[in-house]
Amino acid sequence: MKQHSIWRLSAMTFMLAGAAQLALAMPDGVPPLQHAGGISYLSGGVGSDESAGIKGEMGNYPLVLEFVGKTNAGNDYLADIPVQISDAHGTVVLDTSSRGPFMLISLPNGRYTVTASYNGNQVRRVVSIAIGAHARELFIWPM
C-alpha cells in the first residue's frame, strides 16, 4: 500500500512538472503556433491580452505583418485577411488567412512576395529575409 502511494505521488509530481514546463514555454496571450508545410507562424492579436502577447513575440520572427483599415476616425485593426507568400521562384510557400491584425512568420532567408487582400483590394509587397534582420510590413486599406 505504501509503495502504491509513492508511485502515485511520483506520477503526479512528474505530470505537474511537465505541465509547468509547458506553461512556461507558451507566453500568456499568445495564440497557438500554426504550421503550413515548412513554415510556422502565429496569427491573432484580437483583444488586449492576445495583442500584447503577440507584440512580445515579434522579435522572435523574421517577418511581421500588420493589417489595418483606415477610417475618418483613425485606424481599425483587421482580421480574416487572406495572405499568400511566394518565394523568389513564384512558388507559394504560405496561403492562409489571418486570425487577427498580426501575423508573425518564420521564413528561411530569401526574397518573398507577400500578397494580402481586403474587400477586393489586393496589396503586394516584396520582402527580404536575412539572418539577424527583421522585416515588418504594415498593410493599410481605406474603409
C-alpha positions in Angstrom: 0.0 0.0 0.0 2.8 2.4 0.9 4.7 1.7 -2.3 1.5 2.3 -4.4 1.1 5.8 -2.7 4.8 6.6 -3.5 4.2 5.6 -7.2 1.1 7.8 -7.3 2.8 10.7 -5.7 5.8 10.3 -8.2 3.4 10.2 -11.2 1.6 13.3 -10.0 4.8 15.2 -9.4 6.0 14.2 -12.9 2.8 15.4 -14.5 2.8 18.7 -12.7 6.4 19.4 -13.6 5.6 18.7 -17.3 2.6 21.0 -17.2 4.7 23.7 -15.6 7.3 23.4 -18.3 4.6 23.7 -21.0 3.1 26.7 -19.3 6.5 28.4 -19.2 7.1 27.7 -22.9 3.9 29.4 -24.0 3.7 33.0 -23.0 0.4 34.4 -21.8 -1.9 35.6 -24.5 0.0 34.1 -27.4 -2.2 32.1 -29.9 -1.1 28.6 -30.9 1.7 28.2 -33.3 0.4 27.2 -36.8 2.3 25.2 -39.5 1.9 25.1 -43.3 4.5 23.0 -45.0 7.8 24.1 -43.6 6.6 27.5 -42.5 5.5 28.2 -38.9 3.6 31.3 -37.9 1.5 33.0 -35.2 -1.7 34.9 -36.2 -4.0 36.8 -34.0 -4.0 39.9 -31.8 -7.7 40.2 -31.1 -8.2 41.5 -27.6 -5.6 43.3 -25.4 -4.1 40.2 -23.9 -3.5 38.5 -27.2 -2.3 41.7 -28.8 0.2 42.2 -26.0 1.3 38.6 -26.2 1.9 38.8 -30.0 3.7 42.1 -29.7 6.0 40.5 -27.1 6.9 37.7 -29.6 7.6 39.9 -32.6 11.3 40.0 -32.1 11.4 36.2 -32.4 10.2 36.1 -36.0 11.9 37.4 -39.2 8.6 38.7 -40.7 5.8 40.6 -39.1 2.7 41.6 -41.0 0.1 44.0 -39.6 -3.4 44.7 -41.1 -5.2 48.0 -40.6 -8.3 49.7 -42.1 -8.1 53.5 -42.3 -11.2 55.4 -41.4 -12.1 59.1 -40.9 -11.9 58.5 -37.1 -8.5 56.7 -37.2 -7.3 53.2 -37.9 -9.0 49.9 -37.0 -7.3 46.6 -36.8 -8.4 44.0 -39.4 -8.7 40.2 -39.2 -9.5 37.4 -41.6 -7.2 38.9 -44.2 -6.2 36.4 -47.0 -2.4 36.2 -47.1 -0.3 34.5 -49.7 3.5 34.4 -49.7 5.6 33.3 -52.7 9.3 32.7 -52.9 11.6 34.2 -55.5 10.7 31.4 -57.9 7.0 32.2 -57.6 6.3 29.1 -55.6 3.6 29.7 -52.9 5.0 28.8 -49.5 2.1 30.1 -47.4 -1.6 30.5 -48.3 -3.8 31.3 -45.3 -6.0 33.9 -43.6 -5.0 36.0 -40.6 -6.8 35.3 -37.3 -6.2 38.9 -36.3 -4.4 42.0 -37.2 -0.9 40.4 -36.7 1.0 37.6 -38.4 4.4 36.6 -37.2 6.1 34.3 -39.8 9.3 32.2 -39.7 10.7 32.0 -43.2 14.1 30.9 -44.5 16.4 33.6 -45.8 15.4 34.9 -49.2 13.2 37.2 -51.1 9.4 36.8 -51.0 6.3 38.4 -52.4 3.5 38.9 -49.8 0.0 39.4 -51.1 -2.8 40.5 -48.8 -6.4 41.3 -49.7 -9.2 43.2 -48.1 -12.6 44.0 -49.7 -11.3 43.0 -53.1 -8.3 45.3 -52.8 -5.0 43.4 -53.2 -1.7 44.7 -52.0 1.7 43.2 -52.8 5.0 43.8 -51.1 8.4 42.3 -51.7 10.3 41.5 -48.5 13.8 40.2 -47.9 14.5 37.9 -45.0 18.1 37.7 -43.8 19.9 36.3 -40.7 19.6 38.7 -37.8 17.2 41.1 -39.6 13.5 41.6 -39.1 11.1 42.7 -41.8 7.8 44.4 -40.8 5.1 45.3 -43.3 2.1 47.4 -42.5 -0.9 46.9 -44.8 -3.4 49.7 -44.8 -6.7 49.7 -46.7 -9.3 52.5 -46.9 -12.6 51.6 -45.3 
